[in-house]
Amino acid sequence: MVQRWGWVWLALLGCDDPAARAPTVDAAIVQDAVITVDSLVDAAAPDARPADAAAPDAVVADAASLDAGPADAAPPDAAPLDAAPVDAARPDAPDAAAPFDGHDAPTLALLLSLGRAELPPDPTNRVADDPVAARLGQRLFYRPSLSPLHRDCAFCHPPDNAFSGELSYDGAGGLHFRHAPSLLNVAYQPWLFWDGRADSPWAQILGPLEDPEEMDSDRVTLARAIADDPALAADYTQLFGPPPVIDDAYPPRARPGEDAALDAAWRAMTDEQRAAIDGVLTHAGKAIAAFERRLVAFDSPFDAYLAALAARDDAGLAALSPSARRGLDLFIGEAGCVHCHRGPTLSDGDFHDVGLPAIAGRPVDRGRVDALADVLADPRNAAGPYSDAPDGDHAARLADLLLDDPGTPGRFKTPTLRNVALTGPWLHDGRFHTLADVIRFKTGPAQTATRDILLAEVALDDGQVADLVAFLESLTTQPVDAALIGPGD
């Protein structure tokens, strides 16, 4: 039944792009592909799922979009390629209707929709593409002194692992938070965190800063660090005006929340002090998000293969090994992975229940069900007072959530598959330690009654599993620009 989160709505009222190195796709060859991804998949693999088996939260796709999706699956991660018309006068224009490398025209269109797309804008963050903001954000991202535990953002998102942490709460690590996903291409994601409780990268950043099991810092410490450092203060002033002077009138540390002492210190501050500190917290988040927008990577062997498809370049097809090429066919065909792993990041941006059994001794993680209320009540969401576009399209998505059916507990965001070979252990709780195990689980028999219908059981032999692993490994991109590693001072 549709949940009308009216009570939450009341709370709402109260560069230098390293991806430029990557090959781009000539969209002209998909000029006639005005069809949805699901219809393309069905054309390529008619038996991937029953024709009358509608997915949870499914909506009728707009015929003009390759990736039209549910109301809370945002367009930026599901944008079709710019299907510019072919110039009829060009004698060398590729024949869009002609099969190539064993793919017919609909399948070619599907494959090219998985390639690099333009970086979506973030109107809620006016400094999103400001190089000074990116510089300030990079300095803050790699600054362990912000945390009393001496942890910077890279502690959980190390660059060598595609900015993803080898963390889990599967009983092996003793942690109580979810696996740290990759930050590469994070600016393409419509929702942040595994449950989508933040609707922008700058809103997401603020949670880990004050989480006692992550950085365990606080907003007063952050504001003091910026005000006391000449380089940080200079960049901050250029972007947002002079930072507040954090003198003895402020407590050493303070933050709202469950820590009684820190919360009491926060409440003891004046309204003006809290407003000044909250402003710094928001500005720091927007600066870090500006840095993270530079973490763009579409230069994997798979991307080189897509470029070869677009150019009808036979020699370039060798970018994929024979095993990876067979795995790609399984991915878009029999295994049906592309139903959820689609678009430029190989994620539909939506939330699904993959049927994970509960882990003994761990609390039930309800996922998206609880996060809907969280994102709507967050003062730093796209419609809130800290947003630079509170009446824009991003804010409109939140209004749509008021009518969204939250579904069953246990739904989590479809993760990107780009660089997936570097981001284990896998799934939101890190319970799988090999890609082969993930594939066998997702194509195996359902272990819960609430498993998403899109995850149909598929009989794969060991060779097919190995081919799918080879394809997933082909999604590994080149190391990011060295200038993006470290504080850059």
Secondary structure, DSSP 8 states (H G I E B T S, - for coil): -----HHHHHHHH----GGGGS----GGGGTT--S-HHHHHHHH-TTSS-TT---TT-----TT-SS---TTS-GGGG---------TT-TT---TTS-BTTB-HHHHHHHHTTS-------TT-TTTT-HHHHHHHHHHHT-GGGSTT---GGGTS-GGGTT------SSSS---S------TTGGG-SSBSTT--BSSHHHHHHHHHH-TTTT---HHHHHHHHHH-HHHHHHHHHHHS------TTS-SS--SSS-HHHHHHHHHS-HHHHHHHHHHHHHHHHHHHHHHTT-----SHHHHHHHHHHHT-TGGGGGS-HHHHHHHHHHHTTT-GGGTS-TTTT--S-EE-------TTS----BHHHHHHHHHH-TTSTTSTT-S-TTSHHHHHHHHHTT----STTBEE----TTGGGS-SBTTTT-B-SHHHHHHHHHS--SSTT--TTS------HHHHHHHHHHHHTT------GGGSS---
